[in-house]
Amino acid sequence: MITMRPAAERGHANHGWLDANFTFSFANYYDPRWMGFRALRVINDDIVAPGRGFGQHPHDNMEILTYMISGAFAHKDSTGGEGIIVPGELQHMSAGTGVTHSEFNASETDSSHSLQIWIQPNQRNVKPVYHQRKFSVAEQPNRFHLLASGGQTPGRDNSFPIYADADLFAAVIEPGQTVEHTFGKPHGWLHVVKGEVTLNGAKLQGGDGIAFTNEQKLSLTTATGGEVLLFELD
């Protein structure tokens, strides 16, 4: 079964310094039909004004991932984790027993554009963990790269280990190319980061999402190029 989640139907909030679209219910946006999908709880598509951001705030018992689309984001947390994340990199934090952190646009002149992702953990009250690393998604296009993995074999294939029944893949697809993926779990969620891709004859654009249940394989093509994230979920 395939269920579409069009970008134009997402929740939206514009605070001036923050322009955000919410795939799932978040903050003041509430839709009982979209409270998450399996362990996937949040995909927030955030554009942050130069020099602005989120001051120190707490999290606990959540797997938190940041995927940069453009610009740069500065992170600092109570575990000692600190860095500036740019496109091509993924940042991961297991909030576990509790962590405080801040996130700010690292540029005083350019906006930043990122995806903030929360995944519900399969273990509670773990010791907080911070990871940040560049992956070769853009340098090796037209294939899915495993960025984070959990379940029975967390951290496989040099991905980030996460405390969740979920795996995260990313792919950059060049114009005229096709990528395929065979599901290893019963559920999946596709998020189009940018560009345009086609699935089963349907054109999808940046911000569009698709839920998969009991589908064996997906095949994506693109005429103009695109970038996608794919979650496998129990």
JOGISUL-V123154 format. One record per backbone hydrogen bond with DSSP energy under -1.0 kcal/mol. CO is the residue of the C=O (numbers start at 1). NH is the residue of the N-H. E is the energy in kcal/mol with one decimal. If there is no record, write none. Layout:
<<CO;NH;E> <CO;NH;E>>
This chain:
<<1;213;-2.3> <3;211;-2.8> <5;209;-2.2> <6;9;-1.4> <7;10;-1.6> <11;22;-2.6> <13;20;-3.1> <15;17;-1.6> <17;49;-3.0> <18;15;-3.4> <19;47;-2.2> <20;13;-2.4> <21;45;-2.9> <22;11;-2.2> <26;29;-2.7> <29;26;-1.7> <31;34;-2.0> <34;25;-3.2> <37;40;-2.2> <39;120;-3.1> <40;37;-3.1> <42;118;-1.8> <43;23;-2.3> <44;116;-2.8> <45;21;-1.7> <46;114;-2.5> <47;19;-2.6> <48;112;-2.2> <49;52;-2.0> <52;105;-3.2> <54;103;-2.5> <57;101;-2.2> <59;99;-2.4> <62;95;-2.7> <63;119;-2.7> <64;93;-2.6> <65;117;-3.0> <66;91;-2.0> <67;115;-2.7> <70;113;-2.8> <72;106;-2.1> <73;85;-3.0> <74;104;-2.4> <75;83;-2.1> <76;102;-2.3> <77;80;-1.5> <81;77;-2.5> <83;75;-3.2> <85;73;-2.2> <86;89;-2.0> <88;135;-2.8> <90;133;-1.9> <91;66;-2.3> <92;131;-2.9> <93;64;-2.8> <94;129;-1.4> <95;98;-2.5> <96;61;-2.3> <99;59;-2.4> <100;78;-2.3> <101;57;-1.8> <102;76;-1.7> <103;54;-3.6> <104;74;-3.8> <107;51;-2.2> <112;48;-2.2> <113;69;-3.1> <113;70;-2.0> <114;46;-2.6> <115;67;-2.2> <116;44;-2.8> <117;65;-2.9> <118;41;-2.3> <118;42;-1.7> <119;63;-2.6> <126;97;-2.3> <129;94;-2.1> <131;92;-2.8> <133;90;-2.4> <136;140;-1.6> <145;170;-1.9> <147;160;-2.9> <148;168;-3.0> <149;155;-1.1> <149;162;-2.1> <150;153;-1.1> <156;159;-1.4> <160;149;-2.7> <162;164;-1.6> <163;122;-1.4> <164;151;-1.9> <164;166;-1.6> <165;234;-1.5> <166;150;-1.0> <167;232;-2.4> <168;147;-3.0> <168;148;-1.4> <169;230;-2.6> <170;145;-2.9> <171;228;-2.5> <172;142;-3.5> <173;226;-2.2> <174;177;-2.2> <177;222;-1.3> <179;220;-3.2> <181;218;-2.4> <186;214;-3.2> <187;233;-2.8> <188;212;-3.2> <189;231;-3.0> <190;210;-2.0> <191;229;-2.8> <192;207;-3.3> <194;227;-2.4> <197;204;-3.7> <198;221;-1.9> <199;202;-2.4> <202;199;-2.6> <204;197;-2.3> <205;208;-2.5> <208;192;-2.6> <209;5;-3.0> <210;190;-2.6> <211;3;-2.3> <212;188;-2.2> <216;183;-2.0> <218;181;-2.3> <220;179;-2.5> <221;198;-3.1> <222;176;-2.9> <225;196;-2.0> <226;173;-3.4> <227;193;-2.0> <227;194;-1.5> <228;171;-2.1> <229;191;-2.8> <230;169;-3.0> <231;189;-2.2> <232;167;-2.0> <233;187;-1.8>>
